[in-house]
Amino acid sequence: MERQEIIEGLVEILKTVRTVDQEKLVNITEETDFIADLGTPSTEMINIAAKTEQKFGIEFDDDDIDDLGSKVKDVVDLIVRTQAKG
C-alpha cells in the first residue's frame, strides 16, 4: 500500500472524529501534527489508533502505540512497519 493511500485512509478516519478540526483535513501531509495542527486531544489518539487498526486490518503492539509520535508520518510509518510484519 502506498503512503498516500494510507494518508487518505487516515483522513477518512479523522472525518469520523468529532474533536478534529474538519476544515484542516483538506491539506494533510506527512508533516501534519495531529495535536498541534488538527487540534486532536492527546487522549483521542488511542481512539484513532484503534480505528486505524480496524480500517487497515492490522494490530499494533502496545509499545508501538506508547512510543507513537504525533505527526501523520509517525502513524504512516507504524502502519507500514506493522503491515510488513504480517
C-alpha distances in whole Angstrom, upper triangle without the diagonal:
4,7,8,7,7,11,11,11,13,15,16,17,19,21,22,24,27,28,25,27,25,26,24,21,21,20,18,17,15,19,20,22,22,25,27,25,24,27,26,28,27,28,25,22,23,23,19,18,19,18,14,15,16,13,10,12,13,16,17,20,23,23,20,21,24,23,20,21,21,19,16,14,16,14,11,12,13,10,8,12,12,9,10,14,13
4,5,5,7,9,10,11,13,15,16,17,19,20,22,23,27,27,24,25,24,24,22,19,19,18,16,14,13,16,18,20,20,24,25,23,23,26,25,27,27,28,25,22,24,23,20,19,21,19,15,17,18,15,12,15,16,19,19,22,24,24,21,21,25,23,20,20,20,17,14,13,15,13,10,11,13,11,9,13,14,12,13,16,16
4,5,5,6,9,10,11,12,14,15,16,19,21,21,24,24,21,22,21,22,19,16,17,15,12,10,9,13,14,16,17,21,22,20,20,23,21,24,23,25,23,20,21,21,17,17,19,18,14,16,17,15,13,16,16,18,17,20,22,22,19,19,22,20,17,17,17,14,10,9,11,10,7,9,11,9,8,12,13,12,13,17,17
4,5,5,6,9,10,11,13,14,15,17,19,20,23,23,20,21,19,19,17,14,14,12,10,9,9,13,13,16,17,20,21,19,18,22,21,24,24,26,23,20,22,22,18,18,20,18,15,17,18,15,14,17,18,20,20,23,25,25,21,21,24,23,19,19,18,15,11,11,14,12,9,12,14,12,12,15,17,15,17,20,20
4,5,5,6,9,10,11,13,14,15,18,19,22,23,20,21,19,20,18,15,15,14,12,12,12,16,16,18,18,22,23,21,19,23,21,24,24,25,22,20,21,20,17,17,18,16,13,15,15,12,11,14,15,18,19,22,24,25,21,21,24,23,20,20,19,16,13,13,15,13,10,13,14,11,11,15,16,14,16,19,18
4,5,5,6,9,10,11,12,14,16,17,20,21,18,20,18,19,17,14,15,15,12,11,10,14,14,16,15,19,21,19,17,20,19,21,21,22,19,17,18,17,14,13,15,13,10,12,13,10,9,12,13,15,15,19,20,21,18,17,21,20,16,16,16,14,10,10,12,9,6,10,11,8,9,12,13,11,14,17,16
4,5,5,6,9,10,10,12,15,15,18,18,15,16,15,16,14,11,11,11,8,8,8,11,11,13,12,16,17,15,14,17,16,19,19,21,18,16,17,17,13,13,16,14,11,14,15,12,12,15,16,18,17,20,22,22,19,18,21,20,16,15,14,11,8,9,11,9,7,11,12,10,11,15,15,15,17,20,20
4,5,5,6,9,10,11,13,15,18,19,15,16,14,15,14,10,10,11,9,10,11,14,13,15,15,18,20,17,15,19,17,21,21,22,19,17,19,18,14,15,17,14,12,15,15,11,12,15,17,19,19,23,24,25,22,20,24,23,19,19,17,15,11,12,15,12,11,14,15,13,14,18,18,17,19,22,21
4,5,5,6,9,10,12,13,17,18,15,17,15,17,15,12,13,14,12,13,13,16,15,16,15,18,20,18,16,19,17,20,20,21,17,15,17,15,12,12,13,10,8,11,11,8,8,12,13,16,16,20,21,23,19,18,22,21,18,18,17,15,11,13,14,11,10,14,14,11,13,16,16,15,18,20,19
4,5,5,6,9,10,11,14,15,12,14,13,15,13,10,12,13,10,11,11,13,12,13,11,14,17,15,13,15,13,16,16,17,14,12,14,12,9,10,12,9,7,11,11,9,10,13,14,15,15,19,19,21,17,16,19,19,15,15,13,12,8,11,12,9,9,12,12,11,13,16,15,15,18,20,20
4,5,5,6,9,10,13,13,10,11,10,11,10,7,9,10,8,10,12,14,11,13,11,15,16,14,11,14,13,16,17,18,15,14,16,14,11,13,14,11,10,14,14,11,13,16,17,19,19,22,23,24,21,19,22,22,18,17,15,13,10,13,14,12,12,16,16,14,16,19,19,19,22,24,23
4,6,5,7,9,12,14,12,13,11,13,13,9,11,13,12,14,15,18,15,16,14,17,19,17,14,17,15,18,19,19,15,15,16,14,11,13,14,10,10,13,12,9,12,15,17,19,19,23,23,25,22,20,23,23,20,20,18,16,13,16,17,14,14,18,18,15,18,21,20,19,22,24,23
4,5,6,7,11,12,10,13,11,14,14,11,13,15,13,15,15,17,15,15,12,15,18,16,13,15,13,15,16,16,12,12,13,10,7,10,10,7,7,11,10,8,11,14,15,16,16,20,20,22,19,17,20,21,17,18,15,15,12,15,16,12,13,17,16,14,17,19,18,18,22,23,22
4,5,5,8,9,7,9,8,11,10,8,11,13,11,13,14,16,13,13,10,12,15,13,10,11,9,12,14,14,10,10,12,10,7,11,12,9,10,13,13,12,14,17,18,18,18,21,21,23,20,17,20,20,17,16,14,13,11,15,15,13,14,17,17,16,19,21,20,20,24,25,25
4,6,7,10,8,9,7,10,10,8,10,13,12,15,17,18,15,16,13,15,17,15,11,13,12,15,17,17,13,14,16,13,11,14,15,11,12,16,15,13,16,19,20,21,21,25,24,26,24,21,23,24,21,20,17,17,15,18,19,16,17,21,20,19,22,24,23,23,27,28,27
4,6,9,9,11,9,13,14,11,14,17,15,18,19,21,18,17,14,16,19,17,13,14,12,14,16,16,12,13,14,11,9,13,13,10,12,15,13,12,16,18,19,20,20,24,23,25,23,20,23,24,21,21,18,18,16,20,20,17,18,22,21,19,22,25,23,23,27,28,27
4,6,6,9,9,13,13,11,15,17,15,18,19,20,16,15,12,13,16,15,11,11,9,11,13,12,8,10,12,9,8,12,12,10,12,15,15,14,17,19,20,20,20,22,22,24,22,18,20,22,19,19,16,16,15,19,19,16,18,21,20,19,22,24,23,24,27,28,28
4,6,8,8,12,13,12,16,18,17,20,21,21,18,17,13,14,16,15,11,11,9,11,14,13,10,13,14,11,11,15,15,14,16,19,18,18,21,23,24,24,23,26,25,26,25,21,23,24,21,21,18,19,18,22,22,19,21,24,23,23,26,28,27,28,31,32,31
4,7,9,12,12,12,16,17,16,19,20,20,16,14,11,11,13,12,9,7,6,7,11,11,8,11,13,11,11,15,16,14,16,19,19,19,22,24,24,24,23,25,23,25,23,20,21,22,19,19,15,17,16,20,20,18,21,23,23,22,26,27,26,28,31,32,32
4,6,9,8,8,12,14,12,15,16,16,13,12,8,9,11,10,6,6,5,8,11,12,9,11,14,12,11,14,16,14,15,19,19,18,20,23,23,23,22,25,23,25,22,19,21,21,18,17,13,14,13,17,18,16,18,21,21,21,24,25,25,26,29,30,30
4,6,6,7,10,12,12,15,17,16,13,12,10,10,11,9,6,6,8,11,14,15,13,14,17,16,14,18,19,18,18,22,22,21,23,26,26,26,25,28,27,28,26,23,24,24,21,19,15,15,15,19,20,18,20,23,23,23,26,28,28,29,31,33,33
4,5,5,8,11,11,15,17,17,14,14,12,13,14,11,8,10,11,14,17,18,15,16,19,17,15,18,19,17,18,21,21,19,22,25,25,26,26,29,28,29,27,24,26,26,22,21,17,17,15,19,20,19,20,23,23,23,25,28,27,28,31,32,32
4,6,6,9,10,14,17,17,13,14,13,15,14,11,9,11,13,16,19,21,18,19,22,20,18,21,23,20,20,24,24,22,24,27,28,29,28,31,31,32,29,26,28,28,24,22,19,18,16,20,22,20,21,24,25,25,27,30,30,30,33,35,35
4,5,7,7,11,14,13,10,11,10,12,11,8,6,9,11,15,17,19,17,17,20,19,16,19,22,19,19,23,23,21,23,26,27,27,26,29,29,29,26,24,25,25,21,19,16,14,13,16,18,18,18,21,22,22,24,27,27,28,30,32,33
4,6,6,9,12,13,10,11,10,13,13,10,8,11,12,15,17,19,16,16,19,17,14,17,19,17,16,20,20,18,19,23,23,25,24,27,27,28,25,22,24,24,20,18,15,13,12,15,17,15,16,19,20,19,21,24,24,25,27,29,29
4,6,9,13,14,11,14,13,16,16,12,11,14,15,19,21,23,20,19,22,21,18,20,22,20,19,23,23,20,21,25,26,27,27,30,30,31,27,25,28,27,23,21,18,16,14,16,19,18,17,21,22,21,23,26,26,26,29,31,31
4,6,10,11,9,12,13,15,14,11,11,14,16,19,21,23,21,20,23,22,19,21,23,21,19,23,24,21,22,25,26,27,26,29,30,30,26,25,27,25,22,19,17,14,12,14,17,17,16,19,21,20,21,24,26,25,27,30,31
4,7,8,6,9,10,13,13,9,9,13,14,17,18,20,18,16,20,19,16,17,20,18,16,20,21,18,19,22,23,24,23,25,26,26,23,21,23,22,18,16,13,10,8,10,13,13,12,15,17,17,18,21,22,22,24,27,27
4,5,5,9,11,14,13,11,12,15,16,19,19,22,20,17,20,20,17,18,21,19,17,20,22,19,19,23,22,23,22,25,25,25,21,20,22,21,17,15,13,9,7,8,11,12,11,13,16,16,16,19,20,21,22,25,26
4,6,8,10,13,13,12,13,16,16,19,18,21,19,16,19,20,16,16,19,18,16,18,21,18,18,21,20,21,19,22,22,22,18,18,20,17,14,12,11,7,5,4,8,9,8,10,12,13,13,16,18,18,19,22,23
4,6,9,12,11,10,12,14,15,18,17,20,19,16,20,21,17,18,21,21,18,21,23,21,21,24,23,24,21,23,23,22,19,18,20,17,14,11,10,6,6,6,9,11,11,12,15,16,16,18,20,21,22,24,26
4,6,9,8,6,8,11,11,15,15,18,16,14,18,18,15,16,20,19,17,20,22,20,20,24,23,23,21,23,23,23,19,18,19,18,14,11,9,6,6,8,10,11,12,14,15,16,18,20,21,22,24,26,27
4,6,5,5,7,9,9,11,11,14,13,12,15,16,13,15,18,18,16,19,22,20,21,24,22,22,20,22,21,20,18,16,17,15,12,9,6,4,6,9,9,10,12,14,15,16,18,20,21,22,24,26,27
4,6,6,5,7,6,8,8,11,10,8,12,13,10,12,15,15,14,17,19,18,19,22,21,20,18,20,19,19,17,14,15,15,11,9,6,6,7,10,10,10,12,15,15,16,18,20,20,22,24,25,26
4,6,6,5,5,6,7,10,10,9,13,14,12,14,17,17,17,20,22,21,22,25,23,23,20,22,20,20,18,15,15,15,12,10,6,8,10,13,13,13,16,18,17,19,21,22,23,25,27,28,29
4,6,6,8,9,10,14,13,13,16,17,16,17,21,20,20,23,25,24,25,28,26,26,23,25,23,23,21,18,18,18,15,12,8,9,11,14,14,15,17,19,20,21,23,25,25,27,29,30,32
4,6,8,11,12,16,14,14,18,18,16,18,21,20,19,23,24,23,24,27,26,26,24,26,25,25,22,20,20,20,16,13,10,9,10,13,14,15,17,19,20,21,23,24,25,27,29,30,32
4,5,9,11,14,12,12,15,15,13,16,18,17,17,20,22,20,22,25,24,24,23,25,24,24,22,19,20,20,16,14,10,10,11,14,15,14,16,19,19,20,22,24,25,26,28,30,30
4,6,9,11,10,11,15,15,13,16,19,18,18,22,23,22,24,26,26,25,23,25,24,24,22,19,20,20,17,15,11,12,13,17,17,16,19,21,21,22,25,26,26,28,30,31,32
4,6,8,7,7,11,11,10,13,15,15,15,18,20,19,21,23,23,22,20,22,20,21,19,16,17,17,14,13,10,11,12,16,15,14,17,19,19,19,22,24,23,25,28,28,29
4,5,5,7,10,11,11,13,15,16,16,19,21,21,22,24,23,22,20,21,19,20,19,15,15,16,14,13,11,13,15,18,17,16,19,21,20,21,24,25,24,26,29,29,30
4,5,5,8,10,10,11,14,15,16,18,20,20,21,23,22,20,18,18,16,16,15,12,12,13,11,11,8,12,14,16,14,14,17,19,17,19,22,22,22,24,27,27,28
4,5,6,8,9,11,12,14,15,17,18,20,21,22,21,19,17,18,15,16,16,12,12,14,13,13,12,15,16,19,17,15,19,20,18,20,23,23,22,25,27,27,28
4,5,5,6,9,10,11,12,14,16,17,18,20,19,18,16,18,16,17,16,12,13,15,13,13,11,14,14,17,16,14,17,19,17,18,21,22,21,23,26,26,26
4,5,5,6,9,10,10,12,14,15,16,18,16,15,13,15,13,14,13,9,10,12,9,10,8,11,11,14,12,10,14,15,14,14,18,18,17,20,22,22,23
4,5,5,6,9,10,11,13,14,15,16,15,13,11,12,10,12,12,8,9,12,10,12,11,14,14,16,14,12,15,16,14,14,18,18,16,19,22,21,22
4,5,5,6,9,10,11,12,14,15,15,13,13,15,13,16,15,11,13,15,13,15,14,16,15,18,16,13,16,18,16,15,19,20,18,20,23,22,22
4,5,5,6,9,10,10,12,14,13,13,12,15,14,16,14,11,13,15,12,13,11,13,11,14,13,10,13,15,13,13,16,17,16,17,21,21,21
4,5,5,6,9,10,11,12,10,9,8,11,11,13,10,8,11,12,10,12,11,13,12,14,12,8,11,13,10,10,14,14,12,14,17,17,18
4,5,5,6,9,10,10,10,9,9,11,11,14,13,10,13,15,13,15,15,17,15,17,15,12,14,16,13,12,16,16,14,15,19,18,18
4,5,5,6,9,10,10,10,11,14,15,17,15,13,16,18,15,17,16,17,15,17,16,12,14,16,14,12,16,17,15,15,19,19,18
4,5,5,6,8,8,9,9,13,14,16,13,11,15,16,13,15,14,14,12,14,13,9,10,13,11,8,12,14,12,12,16,16,16
4,6,5,6,5,5,7,11,12,15,12,11,15,16,14,16,17,17,15,16,14,11,12,13,11,8,12,13,10,11,14,14,13
4,6,5,7,8,11,14,15,18,16,15,18,20,17,20,19,20,17,19,18,14,15,17,14,12,15,16,13,13,17,17,15
4,6,8,10,12,16,18,20,18,16,20,21,18,20,19,19,16,17,17,13,13,16,14,11,14,16,13,12,16,17,15
4,6,9,11,15,17,19,16,15,19,20,17,19,19,18,15,16,16,12,11,13,12,8,10,12,10,9,12,14,12
4,7,10,14,16,18,16,16,20,21,19,21,21,21,18,19,18,15,14,15,13,10,12,13,10,9,13,13,10
4,7,10,13,15,13,13,17,17,16,18,19,19,17,17,16,13,13,13,10,8,10,10,7,7,10,10,8
4,7,9,12,10,10,14,15,14,17,19,19,18,18,16,13,14,14,10,9,12,11,7,9,12,10,10
4,6,8,6,7,10,11,11,14,16,17,16,16,13,11,12,12,8,8,11,10,7,10,12,10,11
4,5,5,7,9,10,11,14,17,18,18,18,14,13,15,14,10,11,13,11,9,12,13,11,13
4,5,5,6,9,10,14,16,18,18,18,15,14,16,15,12,13,16,14,12,15,17,15,16
4,5,5,6,9,12,15,17,18,18,14,14,16,14,11,14,16,13,12,16,17,15,17
4,5,5,6,10,13,14,15,14,10,10,12,11,8,10,12,10,9,13,14,13,15
4,5,5,9,11,13,13,14,10,9,12,12,9,11,14,13,11,15,17,16,17
4,6,9,11,14,15,16,12,12,15,14,12,14,17,15,15,18,20,18,20
4,6,10,12,14,13,10,11,14,12,10,14,16,14,14,18,18,18,20
4,7,9,10,10,6,7,11,10,8,11,13,12,13,16,17,17,19
4,6,8,9,6,8,11,10,10,13,15,14,15,18,19,20,22
4,7,8,7,8,11,12,12,14,16,17,17,20,21,22,24
4,5,5,7,9,10,11,13,15,16,17,19,20,22,24
4,5,5,6,9,10,11,12,14,15,17,18,20,22
4,5,5,6,8,10,10,12,14,15,16,18,20
4,6,5,6,9,10,11,12,14,15,17,19
4,5,5,6,9,10,10,12,14,15,17
4,5,5,6,9,10,11,12,14,16
4,5,5,6,9,10,11,12,14
4,5,5,6,8,10,11,13
4,5,5,6,8,10,11
4,6,5,6,9,10
4,6,5,6,9
4,5,5,7
4,5,5
4,5
4
